[in-house]
Amino acid sequence: MDTHVLHRFLGLFIGLSLFISACKKDNPDTNQGNSTQTPTDDRVALTNDSIFLYAKEIYYWNQNLPTYDVFNPRQYTSNADKLKNYEANLLSIAQYSTSKYDILTVNNTDYTKFSYIEDVSGNSGVTAGVRNLTNSVNLTGQGNDVGIYDIAAYGSDTDFKVFIRAVYPGSPAARSGLTRGASITKIDGETIGDDWDRDYSYISRLLGDPFSIRLEGQKLGGSSYSISLSKQTYNSSPVYKDTVLTINNKNIGYVAYARFSDEENSFDVLDNIFSDFATKNVEDLVIDLRYNGGGYVATAEHLANLIAPSGTTGVMFVEYYNQLMQEGKATILKNQRVRNSNGEIIGTDTYASYSYKPEATGNTVNFKKAGNLSNVKNIVFLVTNNTASASELLINSLRGLSSLNIKLVGTTTYGKPVGFFPVRLESVYDLYLPSFSSKNAKGEGDYYNGFKPGTDIPGKEMLDNLGQDLDSFSEYDFGDPKELYLAEALNQLGVTVSTTSSGPLMNIRSKQSNNTAQNLMKNKRSSKEFKGMIETRVR
């Protein structure tokens, strides 16, 4: 063979070999380390496979996950409750998150902090619904309980008072005239307040999901009440209370916002409130997010645009996905059609149809002023450990604006700078795997430990001398300047309001008891509260 031709042939062969080698590196064999995934008609095994395989491609910390063979997702089959098996699978996945960010430890027991799966079959396919139709209100505003969000107490073990912390609007409790600050002196005919260990068995009925319950006590105005409440479905506004406080010639807008529900449930309500604020020349705001665990990213974006001063432009926040998604290689998403908040398929797009690069449309979100409130200068957010996700996104986005003075009053927030979109499995379950983190215009984000008032963001931490949350003192309704959190917020805005405290505080949620079931009830209750930041990809 001609030497020149031979050299050309060898060069072509070597070049082709290098090209093939590079292609293999760019497109890794998805079956590598996956020799034990065999055909099966076991539905639980298949769903466990799906949970892991979706995590391998869209989980924010997917690069930390082992191979299928090492992880063995089909091992989670021992529980008769399918959902419990899937939750165990998710918990094992969460153990691989960087710094175990996706793990929440309560009383030496691990739970997922961000990852979540729910059965939507009993909720007509509505995403982020009421899990198993238990107590709470979902992100379309549908409730199914007696309507009392939580209670609080102060005093000693042998002499304490119990107050309602919040009532869902439109619920049986709300229709009976109960509000935040109403006291409870009897539950199902039993007087409470002088023996904590005995009385907690009655209190736990209310903290659970009672089909019916009888309560006695005093309403805020001092009148006595005796009512029976029965569990019902109802439609609930996402706003507990809104008002304009005129103090020392200042008009201060106040709104207690329960959840970032979908457009149909939230947008008109918020638009009307902020229109009223504009009419009354509000320049300072108090946004009460104490019990707001999050919801839809699009709703947080809308509220930020209502708050932002006129002329505000530029970046609100940027979403960052894992490298595989940014490179368009999360091919498993071709199996997922895009759905709205009602679980309805929208058009023909799948989640694989979108770009997940930070600079892509929908991933970099810019301010676009909405409404007529134009001159906001100071904002105080009221926050607790229940303030999470989309609530924290709103706070972080607005603190990226140099034109606004942002402060926090309360306790450290939940710490959830990551969000997700629903992955429908079996036409029964919605799987939420944290898939993106967000940062504001200044590049601030990664607040996995939450925002601590007075430290991470200026303001005031609201703890008593024993380190307990002052929100447990709930003798006043939302929007009352004498309520401790709001009074401090007004103080941060330069308005002084006198307050009183009736005694040492006692936190119902964290109070220990000799009865193990009471601690389990606390964990069971908290697991039902949705904390999330849902990106529907629909704007």
QUIJO-V921036 format. One record per residue. RES is the residue in one small letter. SS is DSSP state (hx for helix, st for strand, lp for the rest). PSI is psi in radians with two decimals (999 if undefined). NEAR is the number of other C-alpha atoms within 12 Angstrom. Layout:
((RES | SS | PSI | NEAR) (RES | SS | PSI | NEAR))
This chain:
((m | lp | 2.47 | 8) (d | lp | 2.29 | 8) (t | hx | -0.69 | 9) (h | hx | -0.74 | 10) (v | hx | -0.70 | 11) (l | hx | -0.77 | 12) (h | hx | -0.68 | 13) (r | hx | -0.71 | 14) (f | hx | -0.79 | 15) (l | hx | -0.70 | 14) (g | hx | -0.75 | 14) (l | hx | -0.71 | 14) (f | hx | -0.79 | 14) (i | hx | -0.75 | 14) (g | hx | -0.75 | 14) (l | hx | -0.66 | 14) (s | hx | -0.75 | 14) (l | hx | -0.66 | 14) (f | hx | -0.80 | 14) (i | hx | -0.72 | 15) (s | hx | -0.74 | 14) (a | hx | -0.70 | 13) (c | hx | -0.67 | 13) (k | hx | -0.62 | 14) (k | hx | -0.66 | 12) (d | hx | -0.49 | 15) (n | lp | 1.32 | 18) (p | lp | 2.59 | 15) (d | lp | 1.98 | 12) (t | lp | -0.24 | 20) (n | lp | -0.04 | 16) (q | lp | 2.25 | 16) (g | lp | 0.41 | 17) (n | lp | 1.03 | 20) (s | lp | -0.20 | 14) (t | lp | -0.03 | 19) (q | lp | 1.63 | 25) (t | lp | 2.75 | 16) (p | lp | 2.46 | 11) (t | lp | 2.70 | 13) (d | lp | 0.24 | 9) (d | lp | 1.92 | 14) (r | hx | -0.69 | 19) (v | hx | -0.74 | 29) (a | hx | -0.74 | 26) (l | hx | -0.71 | 27) (t | hx | -0.67 | 36) (n | hx | -0.68 | 38) (d | hx | -0.84 | 35) (s | hx | -0.75 | 34) (i | hx | -0.81 | 45) (f | hx | -0.76 | 41) (l | hx | -0.61 | 36) (y | hx | -0.72 | 38) (a | hx | -0.65 | 44) (k | hx | -0.43 | 39) (e | hx | -0.60 | 35) (i | hx | -0.17 | 43) (y | lp | 2.41 | 42) (y | lp | -0.59 | 40) (w | lp | 0.63 | 35) (n | hx | -0.51 | 31) (q | hx | -0.28 | 20) (n | hx | -0.23 | 21) (l | lp | 2.50 | 30) (p | lp | -3.07 | 24) (t | lp | 2.89 | 27) (y | hx | -0.80 | 29) (d | hx | -0.74 | 21) (v | hx | -0.76 | 18) (f | hx | -0.72 | 29) (n | lp | 1.22 | 29) (p | hx | -0.35 | 37) (r | hx | 0.00 | 30) (q | hx | -0.26 | 25) (y | lp | 1.34 | 30) (t | lp | 0.05 | 25) (s | lp | -0.36 | 16) (n | lp | 2.42 | 15) (a | lp | -0.42 | 11) (d | lp | 1.97 | 14) (k | hx | -0.75 | 25) (l | hx | -0.64 | 30) (k | hx | -0.65 | 21) (n | hx | -0.76 | 28) (y | hx | -0.62 | 41) (e | hx | -0.63 | 38) (a | hx | -0.69 | 30) (n | hx | -0.84 | 39) (l | hx | -0.69 | 43) (l | hx | -0.68 | 34) (s | hx | -0.67 | 30) (i | hx | -0.75 | 46) (a | hx | -0.46 | 36) (q | lp | -0.35 | 29) (y | lp | -0.07 | 26) (s | lp | 2.52 | 31) (t | hx | 2.28 | 19) (s | hx | 0.36 | 14) (k | hx | 0.72 | 24) (y | lp | -0.51 | 32) (d | lp | 0.25 | 36) (i | st | 2.31 | 29) (l | st | 2.12 | 28) (t | st | 2.13 | 16) (v | st | 2.16 | 19) (n | lp | 0.81 | 15) (n | lp | 0.30 | 10) (t | st | 2.33 | 13) (d | st | 2.45 | 22) (y | st | 2.80 | 29) (t | st | 2.38 | 33) (k | lp | -0.59 | 40) (f | lp | -0.84 | 45) (s | lp | 2.60 | 48) (y | st | 2.50 | 43) (i | st | 2.41 | 45) (e | st | 2.63 | 39) (d | st | 2.00 | 35) (v | lp | 0.12 | 31) (s | hx | -0.55 | 23) (g | hx | 0.09 | 18) (n | hx | 0.50 | 31) (s | lp | 0.48 | 23) (g | lp | 0.11 | 31) (v | lp | 2.27 | 34) (t | lp | 2.68 | 47) (a | lp | 0.85 | 53) (g | lp | -2.93 | 40) (v | lp | 1.93 | 33) (r | hx | 2.12 | 35) (n | hx | 0.47 | 28) (l | hx | 0.69 | 28) (t | lp | -2.99 | 33) (n | lp | 2.39 | 38) (s | lp | -3.12 | 46) (v | st | 2.34 | 45) (n | lp | -3.08 | 46) (l | lp | 0.13 | 44) (t | lp | 0.03 | 36) (g | lp | 0.23 | 37) (q | st | 2.15 | 38) (g | st | 2.80 | 36) (n | st | 1.30 | 35) (d | st | -2.91 | 39) (v | lp | -0.31 | 41) (g | lp | 0.07 | 46) (i | st | 1.99 | 44) (y | st | -0.80 | 39) (d | st | 2.88 | 41) (i | st | 2.85 | 36) (a | st | 2.86 | 37) (a | st | 2.74 | 42) (y | st | 2.73 | 35) (g | st | -2.75 | 25) (s | st | 3.05 | 22) (d | lp | -0.42 | 26) (t | lp | 0.01 | 16) (d | st | 1.57 | 22) (f | st | 2.80 | 31) (k | st | 2.53 | 40) (v | st | 2.32 | 44) (f | st | 2.67 | 44) (i | st | 2.28 | 43) (r | st | -0.64 | 37) (a | st | 2.58 | 38) (v | st | 2.28 | 40) (y | lp | 2.20 | 44) (p | lp | 2.43 | 36) (g | lp | -0.08 | 30) (s | lp | 2.94 | 35) (p | hx | -0.70 | 33) (a | hx | -0.72 | 40) (a | hx | -0.72 | 29) (r | hx | -0.36 | 23) (s | lp | 0.04 | 26) (g | lp | 0.15 | 27) (l | lp | 2.50 | 41) (t | lp | 3.01 | 39) (r | lp | 2.37 | 41) (g | lp | -0.28 | 37) (a | lp | 2.44 | 41) (s | st | 2.74 | 39) (i | st | 2.09 | 42) (t | st | -0.34 | 31) (k | st | 2.45 | 30) (i | st | 2.10 | 31) (d | lp | 0.74 | 26) (g | lp | -0.11 | 18) (e | st | 2.20 | 22) (t | st | 2.32 | 26) (i | lp | 2.69 | 32) (g | lp | -0.08 | 30) (d | lp | 0.01 | 21) (d | lp | 1.70 | 21) (w | hx | -0.90 | 32) (d | hx | -0.66 | 27) (r | hx | -0.78 | 20) (d | hx | -0.40 | 32) (y | hx | -0.47 | 38) (s | hx | -0.55 | 26) (y | hx | -0.71 | 30) (i | hx | -0.67 | 40) (s | hx | -0.45 | 32) (r | hx | -0.72 | 27) (l | hx | -0.63 | 39) (l | hx | -0.32 | 38) (g | lp | -2.34 | 35) (d | lp | 1.22 | 30) (p | lp | 2.44 | 26) (f | lp | -0.63 | 22) (s | st | 2.67 | 22) (i | st | 2.58 | 31) (r | st | 2.29 | 30) (l | st | 2.53 | 37) (e | st | 2.65 | 29) (g | st | -2.63 | 32) (q | st | 2.39 | 27) (k | lp | 3.01 | 29) (l | lp | -0.65 | 24) (g | lp | -0.10 | 18) (g | lp | -0.17 | 14) (s | lp | 2.52 | 14) (s | st | 2.65 | 19) (y | st | 2.67 | 23) (s | st | 1.86 | 25) (i | st | 2.65 | 27) (s | st | 2.27 | 23) (l | st | 2.40 | 29) (s | st | 2.48 | 26) (k | lp | 2.27 | 27) (q | st | 2.80 | 27) (t | st | 2.56 | 26) (y | st | 2.85 | 28) (n | st | 2.34 | 26) (s | lp | 2.35 | 36) (s | lp | 2.56 | 35) (p | lp | -0.01 | 43) (v | st | 2.11 | 37) (y | st | -0.75 | 35) (k | st | 2.50 | 30) (d | st | 2.57 | 30) (t | st | 2.88 | 29) (v | st | 2.10 | 32) (l | st | 2.15 | 28) (t | st | 1.86 | 22) (i | st | 2.26 | 20) (n | lp | 0.79 | 14) (n | lp | 0.30 | 15) (k | st | 2.39 | 20) (n | st | 1.96 | 28) (i | st | 2.09 | 39) (g | st | 2.34 | 42) (y | st | 2.34 | 39) (v | st | 2.26 | 39) (a | st | 1.93 | 41) (y | st | 2.17 | 42) (a | lp | -0.65 | 45) (r | lp | 2.66 | 50) (f | st | 1.28 | 52) (s | lp | 3.13 | 46) (d | lp | 3.03 | 41) (e | hx | -0.75 | 31) (e | hx | -0.63 | 25) (n | hx | -0.53 | 29) (s | hx | -0.70 | 31) (f | hx | -0.88 | 32) (d | hx | -0.70 | 22) (v | hx | -0.85 | 30) (l | hx | -0.71 | 41) (d | hx | -0.75 | 27) (n | hx | -0.70 | 23) (i | hx | -0.82 | 34) (f | hx | -0.43 | 40) (s | hx | -0.71 | 24) (d | hx | -0.72 | 25) (f | hx | -0.72 | 34) (a | hx | -0.74 | 29) (t | hx | -0.58 | 19) (k | lp | 0.27 | 24) (n | lp | 0.76 | 25) (v | lp | 2.33 | 34) (e | lp | -0.34 | 34) (d | st | 2.52 | 43) (l | st | 2.55 | 46) (v | st | 1.99 | 47) (i | st | 1.96 | 48) (d | st | 1.86 | 40) (l | lp | 0.47 | 45) (r | lp | -0.65 | 43) (y | lp | 0.43 | 42) (n | lp | 1.84 | 45) (g | lp | 0.00 | 46) (g | st | -2.63 | 47) (g | st | -2.33 | 48) (y | st | 2.33 | 47) (v | hx | -0.72 | 46) (a | hx | -0.58 | 37) (t | hx | -0.68 | 40) (a | hx | -0.70 | 44) (e | hx | -0.75 | 43) (h | hx | -0.76 | 36) (l | hx | -0.69 | 42) (a | hx | -0.67 | 47) (n | hx | -0.50 | 37) (l | hx | -0.61 | 38) (i | hx | -0.67 | 49) (a | lp | 2.46 | 44) (p | lp | 2.73 | 32) (s | lp | 2.49 | 23) (g | lp | -0.03 | 21) (t | lp | 2.22 | 26) (t | lp | -3.08 | 23) (g | lp | -2.99 | 23) (v | st | 2.28 | 31) (m | st | -0.92 | 40) (f | st | 2.83 | 42) (v | st | 2.38 | 38) (e | st | 2.33 | 45) (y | st | 2.10 | 37) (y | st | 2.96 | 38) (n | lp | 2.91 | 30) (q | hx | -0.69 | 24) (l | hx | -0.74 | 32) (m | hx | -0.70 | 34) (q | hx | -0.57 | 26) (e | lp | 0.03 | 20) (g | lp | 0.41 | 24) (k | lp | 0.13 | 27) (a | lp | 1.21 | 34) (t | hx | -0.34 | 24) (i | hx | -0.40 | 26) (l | hx | -0.18 | 31) (k | hx | -0.31 | 20) (n | hx | -0.06 | 20) (q | lp | 1.93 | 31) (r | st | 2.58 | 28) (v | st | 2.32 | 30) (r | st | 2.69 | 28) (n | lp | -3.04 | 29) (s | lp | -0.30 | 39) (n | lp | 0.09 | 28) (g | lp | 0.16 | 31) (e | lp | 2.38 | 19) (i | st | 2.35 | 22) (i | st | 2.03 | 18) (g | st | -2.60 | 13) (t | st | -0.04 | 15) (d | st | 2.57 | 18) (t | st | 2.99 | 27) (y | hx | -0.25 | 34) (a | hx | -0.17 | 26) (s | hx | -0.22 | 22) (y | lp | 2.71 | 29) (s | lp | 2.43 | 28) (y | lp | 0.35 | 32) (k | lp | 2.52 | 23) (p | lp | -0.63 | 26) (e | lp | -0.07 | 18) (a | lp | 2.72 | 18) (t | st | 2.29 | 17) (g | lp | -0.38 | 26) (n | lp | -0.55 | 32) (t | st | 1.98 | 28) (v | st | 2.20 | 32) (n | st | 2.70 | 30) (f | lp | 2.46 | 32) (k | lp | 1.67 | 22) (k | lp | 2.34 | 24) (a | lp | 2.61 | 27) (g | lp | -3.09 | 29) (n | lp | -0.03 | 27) (l | lp | 1.94 | 34) (s | lp | -0.31 | 28) (n | lp | 0.60 | 29) (v | lp | 2.32 | 35) (k | lp | -0.68 | 29) (n | st | 2.37 | 36) (i | st | 2.26 | 41) (v | st | 2.16 | 46) (f | st | 2.30 | 52) (l | st | 2.18 | 51) (v | st | 2.71 | 47) (t | lp | -3.03 | 37) (n | lp | -0.28 | 35) (n | lp | -0.07 | 37) (t | lp | 1.96 | 45) (a | lp | 2.80 | 45) (s | lp | -1.92 | 49) (a | hx | -0.52 | 47) (s | hx | -0.78 | 53) (e | hx | -0.58 | 56) (l | hx | -0.77 | 52) (l | hx | -0.84 | 47) (i | hx | -0.83 | 50) (n | hx | -0.67 | 43) (s | hx | -0.76 | 43) (l | hx | -0.49 | 45) (r | lp | -0.13 | 38) (g | lp | -0.12 | 32) (l | lp | 2.13 | 35) (s | lp | -0.27 | 19) (s | lp | -0.16 | 21) (l | lp | 2.49 | 28) (n | st | 1.89 | 28) (i | st | 2.30 | 38) (k | st | 2.74 | 38) (l | st | 2.46 | 47) (v | st | 2.21 | 46) (g | st | -2.46 | 43) (t | lp | 2.99 | 39) (t | lp | 2.32 | 36) (t | lp | 3.05 | 41) (y | lp | -0.70 | 37) (g | lp | 1.27 | 42) (k | lp | 1.45 | 47) (p | lp | 0.23 | 48) (v | st | 2.68 | 46) (g | st | -3.12 | 45) (f | st | 3.04 | 42) (f | lp | 2.71 | 41) (p | lp | 2.35 | 48) (v | st | 2.02 | 46) (r | st | 2.19 | 36) (l | st | 2.33 | 30) (e | lp | 0.17 | 22) (s | lp | 0.36 | 24) (v | lp | -0.70 | 27) (y | st | 2.54 | 35) (d | st | 2.12 | 38) (l | st | 2.27 | 40) (y | st | 1.90 | 41) (l | lp | 2.17 | 45) (p | lp | 2.12 | 46) (s | lp | -0.30 | 42) (f | st | 2.67 | 41) (s | st | 2.86 | 40) (s | st | 2.61 | 42) (k | st | 2.63 | 35) (n | lp | -3.02 | 34) (a | lp | -0.42 | 25) (k | lp | 0.04 | 19) (g | lp | 0.25 | 21) (e | lp | 2.35 | 28) (g | st | -2.66 | 33) (d | lp | 0.68 | 26) (y | lp | 1.04 | 29) (y | lp | -0.41 | 30) (n | lp | 0.12 | 25) (g | lp | 3.07 | 33) (f | lp | 2.12 | 43) (k | lp | 2.06 | 32) (p | st | 2.35 | 31) (g | lp | -0.18 | 21) (t | lp | -1.13 | 17) (d | lp | -0.61 | 27) (i | st | 2.43 | 32) (p | lp | 2.65 | 23) (g | st | -2.57 | 32) (k | st | 2.25 | 35) (e | st | 2.31 | 36) (m | lp | 1.40 | 32) (l | st | 2.59 | 27) (d | lp | -3.05 | 22) (n | lp | -0.15 | 12) (l | lp | 0.08 | 12) (g | lp | 0.29 | 16) (q | lp | 2.59 | 27) (d | st | 2.19 | 34) (l | hx | -0.14 | 40) (d | hx | -0.28 | 49) (s | hx | -0.32 | 44) (f | lp | 1.73 | 41) (s | lp | 0.73 | 41) (e | lp | -0.14 | 41) (y | lp | 2.66 | 32) (d | lp | 2.89 | 33) (f | lp | 2.40 | 40) (g | lp | -0.04 | 36) (d | lp | 2.11 | 30) (p | lp | -0.30 | 30) (k | lp | -0.23 | 25) (e | lp | 2.36 | 29) (l | hx | -0.79 | 37) (y | hx | -0.83 | 45) (l | hx | -0.67 | 46) (a | hx | -0.72 | 35) (e | hx | -0.64 | 35) (a | hx | -0.75 | 43) (l | hx | -0.67 | 43) (n | hx | -0.69 | 27) (q | hx | -0.41 | 31) (l | lp | 0.12 | 33) (g | lp | 0.27 | 18) (v | lp | 2.16 | 22) (t | lp | 2.25 | 18) (v | lp | 2.33 | 22) (s | lp | 2.47 | 16) (t | lp | 2.82 | 20) (t | lp | 2.69 | 17) (s | lp | 2.37 | 20) (s | lp | -0.09 | 19) (g | lp | -3.12 | 20) (p | lp | 2.59 | 25) (l | st | 2.75 | 33) (m | st | 2.02 | 36) (n | lp | 1.98 | 34) (i | lp | -0.74 | 40) (r | lp | -0.65 | 31) (s | lp | -0.08 | 22) (k | lp | 2.25 | 26) (q | lp | 2.70 | 21) (s | lp | 2.84 | 22) (n | lp | -0.31 | 14) (n | lp | 1.97 | 18) (t | hx | -0.62 | 16) (a | hx | -0.51 | 18) (q | hx | -0.69 | 29) (n | hx | -0.63 | 27) (l | hx | -0.65 | 23) (m | hx | -0.67 | 29) (k | hx | -0.81 | 31) (n | hx | -0.67 | 26) (k | hx | -0.75 | 21) (r | hx | -0.84 | 26) (s | hx | -0.51 | 28) (s | hx | -0.29 | 31) (k | lp | -0.19 | 29) (e | lp | 2.01 | 35) (f | lp | 2.20 | 42) (k | lp | 1.97 | 46) (g | st | 2.94 | 47) (m | st | 1.75 | 49) (i | st | 2.18 | 50) (e | lp | 1.93 | 42) (t | lp | -0.21 | 37) (r | lp | 0.10 | 33) (v | lp | 2.11 | 26) (r | lp | 999 | 17))
